[in-house]
Amino acid sequence: MGTRERRDRSNKFDNELRVSFLHFAAEHLIKPEAVSLTAVGGYGRGELSPGSDLDLLILHDGSEKPKTLADFVNAFLYPLWNKKIALDHSVRTRSETRELAQEDIRVALGLLDLRFVAGNTDLASAVGADAIENWRKNQSRHLPKLRKLIQDRETRSGELAFLLEPDLKEARGGLRDINALRAIEMSGAVTVSLARVAESEALLSNVRDVLHGENSKARDQLLLTEQDRVAATMKFRDADALMLEVAKAARAVDYLMNLTWHRIDSQEAKSWFRRNKSQVIEKGLVILNSEVTIEENYNISEDSGIGLRAAATAAQRGLPLSIDACVLLAETFAPLPTPWPQHVLDDLVSLIGAGAPMVRVFEALDQDGLIEKWIPEWSHMRFLPQRNVLHRHTVDRHMLETAVHAAALTRTVKRADILLVSALFHDIGKGFPGKDHSEYGEVLILPLAKRLGFNEIDSQQIALLVREHLLLSAVATRRDLDDPATIQYVVEKIKDPETLQLLHALSISDGEATGKTGWSDWKAGLVSILVTKCLTVMAGVKPVSQPDLLPTGPMTEEISIKILGDREEIEIEIIAKDQTGLLSAVAGLMTISRFNVRSAKTRTTNEIAVMRWVVELDTNAEMPTVEKLTDQLEKALSGELDLGRKIDERIDSYRKYPGIPTPPPVVFAANDLATNATIIEVRMHDRPGILFSVARAISRFGVDIKSAIVSTLGAEAFDTLYVTDLSGQPLSGERAQLLATKVENILITHL
């Protein structure tokens, strides 16, 4: 693993290809000296990873007949193909190569790394010289194409530093960007400090080598399932430590890329707009070359707030903040007083509230360490990975994205400043082992809010929002919204409408930033219903008990099943006489029918159980009929149909495909005096048969399941069951905990 190994791998192929190329040239060609074998791309640089392709360019002088040349090329390449060696090859003359390089940016880039391997040395040297001359002479045409290529790749692959499963080669800040920087340096347009990314290139290349292993068809995406293995091989403490260093490396590359394009743009501006004058816009700030920067000769040391003023101005105008300004601010840093003056806090809020343009400005500040200097708490969150399947980004980027979404909701609340600051810091407590991130976040944000300039009351409100930022989502998806006790539970925590509206906006922002796996129209609707009911109570309207689930029609059979909707969203109503094992039987029936449960609600009243399930059907599965479901449920309840065996078969099939590492199941038990029941709450990664296993275990424990609320959020399952003993009373604390432990052990055993 390392540069030496990559070089040795390249040299090994050089030796093999050289002998083979010369042999077949002598055997098939009239003039063996008319051809040359060259390496381009990564192979041309002598940087072959185990999974890299061999990029070959076979040059010829045009003297051989096309068929003769084709026979030679095939004879040379067939042994490589037979060995399953991944390769990409081209056969061209010098003039064909020159013409193609002038039009195709990818060809032009690949030729910059051209290296002679075998055959006619002069031909290879001439083509290499042509490539450099073309690249430098036509830089004004090539560099915009290169920039577009980089932007398109970023759109497809995202930003390496912030992704949980990044592509080490294609993502922004990855290995292709380093090659692009090398190409810009070769153009002569500007000087590129490649030494600044030497360590980044070495780390990313080494990680890629370990990721590939000996797999010649390995991918470059560092999946969660591979991170522990790569971290162990490279002797990192754990996968989080590995991903932290990967993110740092990517940020260094990204910073140099931004700096390089900035310098190119500045040179072009000086060349084309020599008369362009700076426009003064704020104290000490000007717009120059479509960027916000600091006025020349301005005394920064006497204006500690100029950094945030510059950032807010740039973001609010949708302009980038000059990298030169960031460097200058970092070099002549003036500490802010404690607490911050009101105008500085206002600038921070203006920066956060700018929406999407804020991200670019914020990261420019962050790359030069300014955010950490202003807010030391930020250093812990930088690049912090989230090994959670619901999240797409690192902690710091997720909080920026949450702030972007919050900026769109400022008209829905009275205190936009409190919403924006809470959004930016809502996950400040993450990454501290053994601490609940919401509770510890409250501890961290309270002194920070005061230091930023908020008064005591506002700081307490921000701390409450950080502590309870998951409250509405959790309650809406795991509790009975028709139960007055559920509404009262939220109202007791969030006591006034203003704070509730802020929390609602924060919940939406957090959910939308997480992505579709953690936020959906269904979940948003439940949260909205919960908030509406809480606001009604806060307005002085006493909550009333909602009617139990009622069947949509009269019950004429012992088991009545109705199916509504299409494959993607099916609603199933099941009404049956209550009996031991009913819920587990129905849950098992859903599993063997290949229904994926999105949500479910059940309630038993007067010995009649009413169940409503919202499900979707597996791809390629057939929609079962009402008759079939009824027949299977009757057989399951009588013991004639062994649901356990069928579900185990499906689980075994499910296990054939390894998934991402996930935390173990967690089962909570607590008595809820308002509902006179014991709540059993299950949280775990979704898989077939969860509710079946849980319900069966509870039934065998000798308790009654009075109602259940089931939800699936992305890849996570959240099931809440209300149970009582056989006399209708909550379980004792000891017995409730024993039941929770039993259910948890069963779920762990079946992983």
LOPASE-549996 format. One record per residue (C-alpha): y, x, z. Coordinates in steps of 0.5 Angstrom, whole numbers, padded with zeros to 4 digits, always signed. Layout:
N
YXZ;...
//
This chain:
751
+0000+0000+0000;+0007+0003-0002;+0010+0007-0008;+0005+0012-0008;-0001+0007-0009;+0003+0003-0014;+0004+0009-0018;-0003+0012-0017;-0005+0005-0020;-0001+0006-0026;-0003+0013-0027;-0010+0010-0027;-0009+0005-0033;-0005+0010-0037;-0011+0015-0037;-0016+0010-0039;-0011+0007-0044;-0009+0013-0047;-0016+0015-0049;-0018+0009-0051;-0012+0008-0056;-0012+0015-0059;-0020+0014-0060;-0019+0007-0064;-0013+0009-0067;-0017+0015-0070;-0022+0010-0072;-0019+0005-0075;-0012+0008-0078;-0010+0012-0084;-0005+0015-0080;-0006+0015-0073;+0000+0018-0072;+0004+0012-0074;+0003+0008-0068;+0005+0009-0061;+0003+0006-0054;+0009+0004-0049;+0009+0001-0043;+0015-0004-0041;+0017-0008-0035;+0014-0007-0028;+0008-0003-0031;+0014+0001-0035;+0017+0003-0028;+0010+0005-0026;+0010+0000-0020;+0003-0004-0021;+0001-0009-0016;-0006-0011-0016;-0004-0018-0019;+0001-0015-0024;+0000-0016-0031;+0000-0010-0036;+0006-0011-0041;+0004-0007-0047;+0009-0005-0053;+0005-0002-0059;+0010+0001-0064;+0008+0003-0071;+0012+0005-0077;+0010+0000-0082;+0006+0004-0086;-0001+0001-0085;-0003-0005-0088;-0002-0011-0083;-0010-0013-0083;-0011-0005-0082;-0006-0005-0076;-0009-0012-0073;-0016-0009-0073;-0014-0003-0070;-0010-0007-0064;-0016-0012-0063;-0021-0006-0063;-0016-0003-0057;-0015-0010-0053;-0022-0013-0054;-0025-0008-0048;-0019-0010-0044;-0020-0017-0045;-0027-0017-0043;-0026-0014-0037;-0021-0020-0035;-0015-0015-0035;-0009-0019-0035;-0004-0016-0040;+0001-0018-0045;+0002-0015-0051;+0007-0014-0057;+0006-0011-0064;+0013-0009-0067;+0016-0004-0071;+0023+0000-0069;+0027-0005-0073;+0024-0011-0071;+0024-0009-0064;+0032-0007-0064;+0033-0014-0068;+0029-0018-0063;+0033-0014-0057;+0039-0016-0059;+0038-0024-0059;+0032-0024-0053;+0035-0023-0046;+0028-0022-0044;+0026-0017-0049;+0032-0013-0048;+0031-0013-0040;+0024-0011-0041;+0025-0005-0046;+0030-0002-0041;+0024+0000-0037;+0020+0003-0043;+0015+0009-0042;+0011+0013-0047;+0004+0012-0046;+0000+0015-0052;+0001+0016-0059;+0008+0018-0063;+0012+0021-0058;+0018+0021-0063;+0017+0013-0064;+0017+0011-0057;+0023+0015-0055;+0027+0012-0061;+0026+0005-0059;+0028+0007-0052;+0034+0010-0054;+0036+0004-0058;+0034-0001-0052;+0039+0003-0048;+0045+0003-0053;+0044-0004-0055;+0044-0006-0048;+0051-0002-0046;+0054-0003-0053;+0053-0011-0053;+0054-0012-0045;+0059-0017-0046;+0054-0021-0049;+0048-0019-0045;+0051-0020-0038;+0053-0027-0039;+0045-0029-0041;+0043-0025-0035;+0047-0029-0031;+0044-0035-0033;+0037-0033-0033;+0038-0031-0026;+0041-0038-0024;+0036-0042-0028;+0031-0038-0024;+0034-0039-0017;+0034-0047-0019;+0027-0047-0020;+0025-0042-0014;+0030-0043-0009;+0033-0037-0004;+0028-0033-0001;+0031-0032+0005;+0031-0039+0007;+0025-0041+0004;+0018-0042+0009;+0014-0041+0003;+0018-0036-0002;+0016-0033-0008;+0017-0026-0007;+0018-0024-0014;+0022-0030-0017;+0026-0033-0012;+0034-0031-0011;+0034-0025-0007;+0027-0023-0009;+0024-0017-0014;+0027-0020-0020;+0034-0020-0018;+0033-0012-0016;+0031-0011-0023;+0037-0015-0025;+0041-0010-0021;+0038-0004-0024;+0039-0007-0031;+0047-0008-0029;+0047-0001-0027;+0044+0001-0033;+0050-0003-0037;+0055+0001-0035;+0059-0005-0033;+0060-0003-0026;+0057+0002-0021;+0051-0002-0017;+0050+0001-0010;+0042+0001-0011;+0041+0005-0005;+0043-0001-0001;+0037-0005-0003;+0032+0001-0003;+0029-0001+0003;+0029-0008+0001;+0025-0007-0005;+0020-0003-0001;+0019-0008+0004;+0018-0014-0001;+0014-0010-0006;+0009-0008+0000;+0009-0015+0002;+0007-0017-0005;+0001-0012-0005;-0002-0014+0001;-0001-0021-0001;-0005-0020-0008;-0010-0015-0004;-0015-0014-0009;-0014-0021-0013;-0012-0019-0020;-0010-0026-0021;-0006-0027-0014;+0000-0031-0014;+0007-0028-0011;+0008-0034-0007;+0008-0032+0001;+0004-0039+0003;+0004-0040+0010;-0004-0040+0010;-0003-0032+0008;+0003-0030+0013;-0001-0029+0019;-0006-0024+0015;-0001-0021+0011;+0003-0020+0018;-0003-0017+0021;-0005-0012+0015;+0002-0009+0016;+0002-0009+0023;+0008-0014+0025;+0008-0017+0031;+0006-0024+0028;+0008-0028+0022;+0015-0030+0025;+0017-0022+0025;+0014-0021+0018;+0018-0027+0015;+0025-0025+0019;+0024-0018+0016;+0023-0021+0009;+0029-0026+0010;+0033-0020+0012;+0031-0016+0006;+0033-0022+0001;+0039-0023+0004;+0041-0015+0003;+0039-0016-0004;+0043-0023-0005;+0049-0020-0002;+0049-0014-0007;+0048-0019-0013;+0054-0023-0011;+0058-0017-0010;+0056-0014-0016;+0058-0020-0020;+0064-0021-0016;+0066-0014-0019;+0064-0015-0026;+0069-0022-0026;+0074-0018-0023;+0074-0013-0028;+0074-0018-0033;+0080-0022-0030;+0084-0015-0030;+0082-0014-0037;+0084-0021-0040;+0089-0023-0035;+0093-0018-0033;+0099-0022-0032;+0095-0026-0027;+0099-0027-0021;+0096-0028-0014;+0098-0035-0011;+0100-0036-0004;+0097-0042-0001;+0097-0041+0007;+0100-0036+0012;+0096-0029+0009;+0092-0032+0004;+0092-0032-0003;+0088-0035-0009;+0087-0029-0014;+0082-0029-0020;+0080-0036-0017;+0078-0034-0010;+0081-0034-0004;+0083-0027-0001;+0087-0024+0004;+0094-0022+0002;+0096-0015+0000;+0098-0011+0006;+0098-0017+0011;+0097-0015+0018;+0090-0018+0020;+0090-0015+0027;+0095-0019+0029;+0092-0025+0027;+0085-0026+0030;+0085-0033+0027;+0085-0031+0019;+0078-0031+0018;+0076-0038+0020;+0083-0040+0016;+0081-0037+0010;+0074-0039+0010;+0076-0047+0011;+0081-0046+0006;+0076-0043+0001;+0071-0049+0003;+0076-0054+0002;+0079-0052-0004;+0071-0051-0007;+0073-0044-0008;+0069-0038-0006;+0071-0033-0001;+0073-0026-0004;+0067-0021-0002;+0073-0016-0001;+0076-0021+0004;+0070-0021+0008;+0069-0014+0008;+0076-0013+0010;+0075-0018+0016;+0069-0014+0018;+0072-0008+0018;+0078-0010+0022;+0075-0015+0026;+0080-0018+0032;+0076-0022+0037;+0078-0029+0038;+0081-0031+0045;+0077-0036+0050;+0077-0041+0049;+0079-0042+0042;+0086-0044+0040;+0086-0051+0037;+0088-0049+0030;+0082-0044+0030;+0077-0050+0032;+0081-0054+0027;+0079-0049+0022;+0072-0049+0024;+0071-0056+0023;+0075-0056+0017;+0070-0051+0014;+0064-0055+0016;+0067-0061+0014;+0067-0059+0007;+0060-0061+0005;+0056-0057+0000;+0062-0051-0002;+0061-0049+0006;+0055-0046+0005;+0057-0041+0000;+0063-0039+0004;+0059-0039+0011;+0054-0035+0008;+0059-0030+0005;+0062-0029+0012;+0055-0029+0015;+0053-0023+0010;+0058-0019+0013;+0056-0021+0021;+0063-0025+0022;+0059-0031+0024;+0055-0027+0030;+0062-0024+0032;+0065-0030+0033;+0059-0034+0035;+0054-0029+0038;+0049-0035+0039;+0048-0035+0032;+0045-0028+0032;+0038-0031+0034;+0038-0037+0029;+0039-0032+0023;+0033-0032+0019;+0029-0036+0024;+0023-0039+0021;+0020-0045+0022;+0012-0046+0022;+0013-0053+0021;+0010-0057+0015;+0016-0062+0015;+0021-0056+0014;+0023-0053+0008;+0028-0048+0011;+0029-0043+0016;+0033-0045+0022;+0040-0043+0020;+0039-0045+0013;+0037-0052+0016;+0043-0053+0020;+0048-0051+0015;+0044-0057+0010;+0045-0062+0016;+0052-0060+0017;+0053-0061+0009;+0049-0068+0010;+0054-0070+0016;+0060-0068+0012;+0058-0074+0008;+0058-0079+0014;+0064-0077+0017;+0068-0084+0015;+0062-0087+0019;+0064-0085+0026;+0070-0084+0030;+0070-0077+0032;+0068-0073+0026;+0069-0066+0029;+0064-0068+0034;+0059-0070+0029;+0060-0064+0025;+0059-0059+0030;+0053-0062+0033;+0050-0062+0026;+0051-0055+0025;+0048-0053+0032;+0043-0058+0033;+0037-0054+0033;+0041-0048+0037;+0035-0048+0042;+0030-0046+0037;+0026-0040+0037;+0025-0039+0045;+0018-0039+0047;+0016-0044+0052;+0022-0048+0052;+0023-0055+0049;+0029-0053+0044;+0032-0060+0045;+0033-0059+0052;+0035-0051+0052;+0039-0053+0046;+0043-0057+0051;+0044-0051+0056;+0046-0047+0050;+0051-0051+0047;+0055-0053+0053;+0058-0047+0054;+0059-0045+0047;+0063-0052+0046;+0068-0050+0051;+0069-0043+0048;+0070-0046+0042;+0076-0050+0045;+0073-0057+0046;+0075-0060+0053;+0070-0062+0058;+0068-0069+0056;+0067-0067+0049;+0063-0061+0051;+0058-0066+0055;+0058-0071+0049;+0056-0065+0044;+0051-0063+0049;+0048-0070+0050;+0047-0070+0042;+0044-0064+0041;+0039-0066+0047;+0038-0073+0044;+0038-0071+0037;+0031-0073+0036;+0031-0079+0040;+0032-0085+0035;+0027-0082+0030;+0022-0081+0035;+0023-0088+0038;+0024-0092+0032;+0017-0089+0029;+0013-0089+0035;+0015-0095+0040;+0015-0103+0039;+0022-0105+0037;+0021-0112+0038;+0020-0110+0046;+0027-0111+0050;+0024-0105+0054;+0024-0100+0048;+0032-0102+0047;+0033-0101+0054;+0030-0094+0054;+0035-0092+0049;+0041-0095+0052;+0040-0092+0058;+0040-0085+0055;+0046-0086+0050;+0051-0091+0054;+0056-0092+0049;+0057-0095+0042;+0061-0089+0040;+0056-0084+0042;+0050-0088+0039;+0054-0088+0032;+0055-0081+0033;+0047-0080+0034;+0045-0084+0029;+0049-0080+0024;+0046-0074+0026;+0039-0077+0026;+0041-0079+0018;+0044-0072+0017;+0038-0068+0020;+0033-0072+0017;+0036-0072+0010;+0036-0064+0011;+0029-0064+0013;+0027-0067+0006;+0023-0073+0004;+0017-0071+0008;+0021-0072+0014;+0025-0077+0012;+0024-0084+0008;+0027-0090+0007;+0022-0093+0011;+0024-0089+0017;+0031-0089+0016;+0031-0097+0016;+0027-0097+0023;+0032-0092+0026;+0038-0097+0023;+0034-0103+0026;+0034-0099+0033;+0041-0098+0033;+0043-0105+0031;+0039-0107+0037;+0042-0102+0042;+0049-0104+0039;+0048-0111+0041;+0046-0110+0048;+0052-0105+0049;+0056-0111+0047;+0053-0115+0053;+0048-0119+0049;+0042-0119+0053;+0036-0117+0050;+0031-0123+0049;+0023-0122+0048;+0021-0122+0041;+0015-0127+0039;+0009-0123+0038;+0006-0122+0031;+0004-0128+0028;-0001-0130+0023;+0002-0132+0016;-0002-0138+0016;-0008-0141+0020;-0014-0138+0023;-0020-0141+0019;-0025-0136+0020;-0027-0131+0025;-0024-0125+0021;-0018-0127+0016;-0016-0121+0011;-0010-0122+0007;-0008-0116+0002;-0001-0116-0001;+0003-0111-0006;+0001-0106-0011;-0003-0099-0010;+0003-0095-0008;+0005-0100-0002;+0000-0105+0000;+0000-0109+0006;-0006-0112+0009;-0006-0117+0015;-0012-0118+0019;-0013-0123+0024;-0019-0123+0028;-0022-0125+0035;-0021-0120+0040;-0027-0115+0042;-0028-0108+0044;-0028-0103+0039;-0024-0108+0034;-0018-0103+0033;-0023-0097+0032;-0027-0101+0027;-0021-0103+0023;-0018-0096+0023;-0025-0094+0021;-0025-0099+0015;-0018-0096+0013;-0021-0089+0012;-0027-0091+0009;-0024-0095+0004;-0019-0089+0002;-0013-0092+0005;-0007-0087+0007;-0004-0091+0013;+0004-0090+0013;+0005-0095+0018;+0001-0100+0022;+0003-0105+0028;-0002-0109+0032;-0002-0114+0038;-0007-0118+0042;-0005-0125+0044;-0009-0130+0047;-0015-0126+0045;-0013-0126+0038;-0011-0120+0035;-0006-0119+0029;-0006-0113+0025;-0001-0111+0020;-0002-0105+0016;+0002-0101+0011;-0002-0097+0006;-0003-0093+0000;-0009-0092-0004;-0012-0085-0006;-0011-0083-0013;-0017-0085-0017;-0020-0090-0011;-0022-0097-0013;-0018-0103-0010;-0023-0106-0005;-0023-0114-0005;-0022-0118+0001;-0029-0120+0001;-0031-0113+0001;-0027-0111+0007;-0029-0117+0011;-0036-0116+0010;-0035-0109+0012;-0031-0110+0018;-0037-0115+0020;-0042-0110+0019;-0038-0105+0023;-0037-0109+0029;-0044-0111+0029;-0047-0104+0028;-0050-0105+0022;-0045-0100+0018;-0044-0093+0021;-0037-0092+0021;-0037-0086+0024;-0042-0082+0020;-0038-0085+0013;-0032-0082+0016;-0035-0075+0018;-0037-0075+0011;-0030-0076+0009;-0028-0071+0014;-0033-0065+0011;-0030-0066+0004;-0023-0066+0007;-0025-0059+0010;-0027-0056+0004;-0020-0054+0002;-0017-0050+0007;-0010-0052+0009;-0004-0049+0012;-0004-0047+0020;-0002-0053+0024;-0001-0053+0032;-0007-0057+0036;-0006-0064+0037;-0002-0066+0043;-0004-0073+0047;+0001-0076+0052;+0000-0081+0057;+0005-0085+0061;+0006-0091+0065;+0011-0096+0062;+0013-0101+0068;+0017-0105+0063;+0011-0107+0059;+0006-0107+0065;+0002-0102+0061;+0000-0095+0060;+0002-0091+0053;-0002-0086+0050;+0002-0082+0045;-0002-0078+0040;+0002-0073+0035;-0002-0068+0031;-0003-0066+0023;-0005-0072+0019;-0013-0072+0017;-0018-0078+0016;-0020-0082+0022;-0015-0080+0027;-0014-0087+0029;-0021-0089+0029;-0023-0083+0034;-0017-0085+0038;-0019-0092+0039;-0026-0091+0040;-0025-0086+0045;-0021-0091+0049;-0025-0097+0048;-0031-0093+0051;-0027-0091+0057;-0027-0098+0059;-0020-0100+0058;-0016-0105+0053;-0012-0104+0047;-0006-0109+0048;-0002-0106+0042;-0001-0100+0037;+0004-0097+0033;+0002-0092+0028;+0006-0088+0023;+0005-0082+0018;+0011-0078+0017;+0010-0073+0012;+0004-0069+0014;+0004-0071+0021;+0001-0077+0025;+0004-0081+0031;+0000-0086+0034;+0002-0090+0040;-0003-0095+0044;-0001-0099+0050;-0007-0100+0054;-0009-0103+0061;-0015-0103+0065;-0020-0109+0065;-0015-0113+0069;-0009-0112+0065;-0006-0107+0069;-0003-0100+0068;-0008-0094+0069;-0007-0090+0075;-0003-0084+0074;-0010-0080+0075;-0014-0084+0070;-0009-0084+0065;-0008-0077+0065;-0016-0076+0064;-0016-0081+0058;-0011-0077+0055;-0015-0071+0056;-0021-0074+0053;-0018-0076+0047;-0014-0070+0046;-0021-0066+0047;-0024-0071+0042;-0019-0069+0037;-0019-0062+0038;-0027-0062+0037;-0026-0066+0030;-0021-0061+0027;
//
